[in-house]
């Protein structure tokens, strides 16, 4: 074997080893993407996660000069669409967007989950979070959280709250409230979030948790009363509404996340390019301002920080689900 051939084989072996470790290969990210990319949304069109996925696709399309096609694959409590990302080729041409259901499902579904949340995906970036706000129907006499807790203790099991289903983020927020305040509340699960707020406005359920973007207009219009937000600091859109910590219940801290993921094994340089592109748009571009105006908290974390957040949230929600004895429907 001549020296040139030996050198070429050695170089090829080295590149294969780097690729297996997820290290960047020369020139690969620079030419990516050279064909349309599929961005999977595990919800039907119109959901908050779908809207953020479309914003991300628009940013990528403009910045990378290639079409990012949004594919809605709802069903199975988001597992159908998310599984399609896990099983896709890790070549950069299938990515997905997830929300807090992604980190709740491991504890809720256990062995029935058709993928491993911590092993089958490559986190790209935490795009944004959405503060939860607790709102009550105007017929509830409590004007603040302390009065609400006192009312719940005086009338155990009678104050009803709606959620998008057993194990959903709003349900877990209610369970946190029950545990932290030592009160008994009546959970009313729905199939999806839209009907919850219809019934809340009609007084069929007495309170609920929802994102600020979802509820802000109802709060401003006086159709519901905001008692507290789940974030560490007050929300700019609701400056007069205290945090749960300020109201004496710091353990009520659920804050839904929205982030981008890829199949495990995607080359690190492509993951990095996708993360950097979106993070710049969030921190320095128009996307950050747009998210803020809609009531979200822009983040743009990068892969490592998003991976840490996923792992922390999986542990947190699994623990809460076990403590509350929640079982999937």
C-alpha positions in Angstrom: 0.0 0.0 0.0 1.5 3.3 -1.0 1.9 6.2 1.4 -0.9 8.3 -0.2 -3.4 5.5 0.0 -2.3 4.8 3.6 -2.8 8.5 4.5 -6.2 8.6 2.9 -7.4 5.5 4.8 -6.0 7.0 8.1 -7.8 10.3 7.4 -11.1 8.4 6.6 -10.8 6.4 9.8 -10.2 9.5 11.9 -13.2 11.3 10.4 -15.4 8.2 11.1 -14.2 8.2 14.7 -15.0 11.9 15.0 -18.4 11.5 13.5 -19.2 8.7 15.9 -18.4 11.0 18.8 -20.6 13.8 17.3 -17.6 16.0 16.4 -17.9 18.3 13.4 -16.7 17.0 10.1 -15.0 19.6 7.8 -17.4 21.4 5.5 -20.5 19.5 6.5 -22.4 22.2 8.4 -21.3 24.7 5.8 -23.2 22.9 3.1 -26.2 22.2 5.3 -29.1 22.2 4.4 -29.1 21.4 0.7 -32.7 20.2 0.6 -35.9 20.9 2.5 -36.0 20.1 6.2 -39.0 18.6 8.0 -40.0 20.2 11.3 -42.4 18.0 13.2 -45.1 19.5 15.5 -46.7 16.9 17.7 -50.0 18.8 17.8 -52.7 19.8 15.3 -52.4 23.3 13.7 -53.3 26.3 15.9 -51.8 25.1 19.2 -49.2 27.3 20.9 -46.5 24.8 20.2 -47.5 24.8 16.5 -47.3 28.6 16.3 -43.8 28.6 17.8 -42.8 25.8 15.5 -43.9 27.9 12.5 -41.9 30.9 13.9 -38.8 28.7 14.1 -39.3 27.3 10.6 -39.6 30.9 9.2 -36.4 31.9 10.9 -34.5 28.9 9.6 -35.9 29.3 6.1 -34.7 32.9 5.9 -31.3 32.4 7.6 -30.3 29.1 6.0 -31.8 29.6 2.5 -33.8 26.4 2.5 -37.4 25.4 3.1 -38.4 24.1 6.5 -41.7 22.3 6.2 -43.9 22.1 9.2 -45.5 18.7 9.6 -48.3 18.4 12.2 -48.5 14.9 13.7 -50.8 15.1 16.6 -52.1 12.3 18.8 -51.0 9.9 21.5 -50.4 12.8 24.0 -47.7 14.1 21.6 -46.0 10.7 21.4 -46.8 10.0 17.8 -45.1 13.1 16.4 -42.3 13.0 18.8 -41.6 9.3 18.1 -41.3 10.2 14.4 -38.4 12.4 15.3 -36.7 9.8 17.4 -36.9 7.2 14.6 -35.9 9.6 11.8 -32.4 9.5 10.2 -30.1 11.7 12.2 -28.9 13.6 9.1 -30.3 17.1 9.9 -33.4 16.8 7.7 -35.9 15.9 10.5 -36.2 18.0 13.6 -39.1 18.6 16.0 -40.5 21.0 18.5 -41.6 19.9 22.0 -43.2 21.5 25.1 -43.5 20.4 28.7 -45.4 17.3 27.8 -42.1 16.0 26.5 -40.7 16.1 30.0 -43.9 15.0 31.8 -44.6 11.9 29.7 -41.7 9.8 31.1 -43.2 9.9 34.6 -46.8 9.6 33.3 -46.4 6.8 30.8 -43.4 5.0 32.0 -42.7 1.8 30.0 -45.5 2.6 27.6 -43.6 5.6 26.2 -42.4 4.5 22.7 -39.0 6.2 23.0 -36.4 7.1 25.7 -36.7 10.8 26.3 -33.1 11.1 27.6 -31.4 8.8 25.1 -33.2 9.0 21.7 -32.9 12.8 21.1 -30.3 15.5 20.6 -31.5 18.7 22.2 -31.0 21.7 20.0 -32.1 24.7 22.1 -34.7 25.9 24.6 -36.6 28.4 22.5 -38.8 30.0 25.1 -40.9 29.4 28.3 -44.4 30.5 28.9 -45.4 31.7 32.4 -48.4 30.0 33.9 -51.0 32.2 35.6 -53.7 31.0 38.0 -57.0 32.5 37.2 -60.4 32.2 38.9 -63.9 32.8 37.8 -65.4 36.1 39.1 -67.9 34.2 41.2 -65.0 33.0 43.4 -64.9 35.5 46.3 -61.2 35.2 46.9 -59.3 38.3 45.7 -55.8 36.9 46.4 -54.1 33.6 46.8 -54.2 33.6 50.6 -58.0 34.1 50.5 -58.3 31.3 47.9 -56.4 28.9 50.1 -58.5 29.8 53.1 -61.6 29.3 51.0 -60.4 25.9 49.9 -59.7 24.8 53.4 -63.1 25.9 54.5 -64.7 24.0 51.6 -62.5 21.0 50.9 -63.0 19.2 47.6 -65.5 21.8 46.2 -63.3 24.2 44.3 -62.9 22.7 40.8 -60.2 23.3 38.3 -60.0 22.3 34.7 -57.0 21.0 32.8 -56.2 19.7 29.3 -56.1 16.2 30.7 -54.6 13.9 33.4 -50.9 14.6 33.6 -51.0 17.8 31.6 -49.0 20.7 32.7 -52.0 22.6 34.1 -53.0 19.5 36.0 -49.6 19.2 37.6 -49.7 22.9 38.5 -52.9 22.2 40.4 -51.3 19.2 42.1 -48.4 21.4 43.1 -50.9 23.9 44.6 -52.7 21.1 46.5 -49.4 19.8 48.0 -47.9 23.2 48.8 -51.0 24.7 50.4 -52.3 21.5 52.0 -55.7 21.8 50.4 -58.2 19.5 48.6 -59.2 20.6 45.1 -61.5 18.9 42.5 -59.7 18.2 39.3 -61.8 18.1 36.1 -59.8 16.7 33.1 -60.8 17.7 29.6 -59.6 16.5 26.2 -57.6 19.5 25.2 -57.2 23.0 26.6 -59.8 25.0 24.6 -62.9 23.6 26.3 -61.3 24.2 29.7 -61.4 28.0 29.2 -64.8 28.0 27.7 -66.2 26.3 30.8 -64.1 28.5 33.0 -65.6 31.6 31.5 -69.0 30.1 31.9 -68.4 29.2 35.5 -68.6 25.5 35.1 -65.2 25.2 36.7 -64.0 27.7 39.2 -60.3 28.1 38.4 -57.6 27.0 36.0 -53.9 27.4 35.1 -52.9 28.6 31.7 -50.2 30.4 29.9 -50.1 34.2 29.9 -50.5 34.4 26.1 -53.7 32.3 26.3 -55.3 34.2 29.2 -54.1 37.8 29.0 -57.0 39.2 27.1 -59.6 37.4 29.4 -57.7 38.9 32.4 -57.6 42.4 30.9 -61.3 42.1 30.0 -62.3 41.1 33.6 -63.7 37.8 32.5 -61.3 36.0 34.9 -59.3 37.2 37.9 -55.5 36.5 38.0 -54.2 35.5 41.5 -50.6 34.5 40.9 -48.0 33.6 38.3 -45.6 30.6 38.5 -42.4 32.3 37.5 -39.6 33.5 39.8 -40.2 37.1 38.9 -43.4 39.0 38.0 -44.6 38.9 34.4 -44.3 42.2 32.4 -47.7 41.9 30.9 -49.2 41.4 34.4 -47.2 43.7 36.7 -49.7 43.8 39.5 -50.1 40.0 39.8 -47.7 38.5 42.4 -45.6 35.3 42.0 -46.5 32.2 43.9 -43.3 32.7 45.9 -44.4 36.3 46.9 -47.7 34.9 47.9 -46.1 32.3 50.2 -46.1 29.2 48.0 -42.7 29.0 46.2 -43.1 25.3 45.4 -45.7 26.1 42.8 -43.2 26.7 40.0 -44.3 25.0 36.8 -43.2 27.0 33.7 -43.9 25.3 30.4 -41.0 25.1 28.0 -40.8 25.1 24.2 -37.7 23.8 22.5 -36.2 22.1 19.4 -35.0 18.5 19.3 -33.4 16.2 16.8 -32.8 12.5 16.5 -29.9 11.2 18.7 -26.8 10.9 16.7 -27.2 14.0 14.6 -23.8 15.5 13.9 -22.8 18.0 16.5 -21.9 20.7 14.0 -25.4 20.6 12.4 -27.0 20.7 15.9 -24.8 23.6 16.6 -25.7 25.5 13.5 -29.4 25.0 14.1 -29.0 26.1 17.7 -26.9 29.1 16.8 -29.3 30.3 14.1 -32.3 30.2 16.3 -30.5 31.6 19.4 -29.3 34.6 17.4 -32.9 35.3 16.3 -34.2 35.0 19.8 -31.5 37.1 21.5 -30.7 39.7 18.8 -33.3 39.4 16.1 -37.0 40.0 15.7 -38.1 36.7 17.1 -37.2 37.7 20.6 -39.4 40.8 20.5 -42.2 38.9 18.9 -42.1 36.2 21.6 -42.1 38.8 24.3 -45.1 40.7 22.8 -47.0 37.4 22.8 -46.3 36.8 26.5 -43.5 34.2 26.2 -40.1 34.5 27.8 -37.4 34.2 25.1 -34.5 32.0 26.0 -32.2 30.6 23.2 -30.2 28.3 25.5 -28.1 26.2 23.2 -27.9 22.4 23.3 -26.1 21.8 26.6 -28.4 24.0 28.8 -31.5 22.6 27.1 -30.3 19.1 27.9 -29.8 20.0 31.5 -33.3 21.5 31.7 -34.9 18.4 30.1 -33.2 16.1 32.6 -34.1 18.3 35.6 -37.8 18.6 34.5 -38.1 14.8 33.8 -36.9 14.1 37.4 -39.1 16.9 38.8 -42.4 15.8 37.2 -41.7 12.1 37.7 -41.4 12.7 41.4 -44.5 14.8 41.5 -46.5 12.3 39.5 -45.4 9.5 41.9 -46.2 11.5 45.0 -49.7 12.5 43.7 -50.5 9.0 42.5 -51.4 10.2 39.0 -52.1 7.6 36.4 -52.5 8.1 32.7 -56.0 7.8 31.3 
